[in-house]
Amino acid sequence: MEARGDTVASVWSQLVGQEPAVEVLSAAADAAAKIVAKQPVPPGAMTHAWLITGPPGSGRSVAARTFAAALECATGTGCGECTGCRTTLHGTHADVRLVVPEGLSISVAEMRALVQAAARRPTTGQWQVVIVEDADRLTEGASNALLKAVEEPPDRTVFLLCAPSDHPEDVSVTIRSRCRLVNLRTPPPEAIAQVLTERDGVDPELAHWAASVSSGHVGRARRLATDEHSRKRRETVLRIPLGLRRPADVFASADELIAAAEGDASEESKVRDESEKAELRNAMGGDATGKGVAGAKRAAEAAVKALEKRQKSRATRTQRDTLDLALVDLAAFYRDVLVTASGAKAVLNHPDYAADAEEAARTWTPDSTLRRLEAVLACREAILLNVKPRIAVEAMVTALRHG
């Protein structure tokens, strides 16, 4: 590994607390470079399909992009400075195709088009790389289309799939069997805090707090450390367990929880949506004048309407994802109450709410705490099954009040 020391420090620095995965992927990138140079490599050192799994926030898509950069590196296996590395990391490399589901699923049409494009030989880089973020969102048809490509991979094409786990509910058994598995772990708080301090310029005390309450989710820690609105929304969510004293509190708390999720989703989507619309109108001459402009404007407006439909689907997904994060925070609080009641020395998920957890542990029985935790998990499951979020949340908060 000494020979790759500078490489790991540059290209792989975005992967927080994932040293075992970096070891595997950087070794594979070494082997890939030797294959390009027509040098011998050990059997299995590099393969055409990878499945990168790990808990939310562990950096699955970051690992995929970084591995892709190492494969496309012009000077070795990830210098971080060449055009191949930089364009891949910024999502603009001609031979690296990224599938990020903006709606609730990845369609068969989208996957067929991608597989067809991936069958071509690399144009500017060393490999054709296909990154599928959230591969667990593949529809059955899309999964079958991908399977055909993975079973008979084109020469010099690599598929990188990202999913929460290799369970059949996330990735089909047939696709899983044709991929090499890389498991990411939950990054330790110390590693997250170090990245927030050194790379994002966050105050060390704030960085350590954000890392300690993010449950190992790097992106969540960064938002909490850099966005006051995110911190306030977290406070809103964690006030719910001890704030359910009257029947009216059920609906007020449900409203607050939904509003917090909608606020997060709205802020995340607003700037991006307007930028996309402006770019599309510009590209299609929507603001032009002169002869023949009427037809161009009609085409531009039709394209904008299609874009707005995709943005609405993306907003629905974003709202559900942010609501799910809030539910994870709630579940973590009830877990903290159980830990406190048991006297265990386990680290709390919300150490800054330790006093609330102690009060709840004195007030509730362990059985009622467990029922509350199960109600939160049932709400997550209901939303996954497309139950209206407000109905699922109101049912959950009612159960939280009664215990």
Secondary structure, DSSP 4 states (H G I P E B T S, - for coil): -GGGHHHHHHGGGGSTT-HHHHHHHHHHHHHHHHHHTT----TTSS-SEEEEE-STTS-HHHHHHHHHHHHH-SSSS--SSSHHHHHHHTT--TTEEEE--SSSSB-HHHHHHHHHHHTSPPSSSS-EEEEETTGGGB-HHHHHHHHHHHHSPPTTEEEEEEES-SSTTTS-HHHHHTSEEEE--PPPHHHHHHHHHHTT---HHHHHHHHHHTTT-HHHHHHHHH-HHHHHHHHHHHTTTT---SHHHHHHHHHHHHHHHHHHHHHHHHHHHHHHHHHHHHHTTTT--STTHHHHHHHHHHHHHHHHHHHHHHHHHHHHHHHHHHHHHHHHHHHHHHHHHHT--PPPS-GGGHHHHHHHHHHS-HHHHHHHHHHHHHHHHHHHTT--HHHHHHHHHHHHHH-
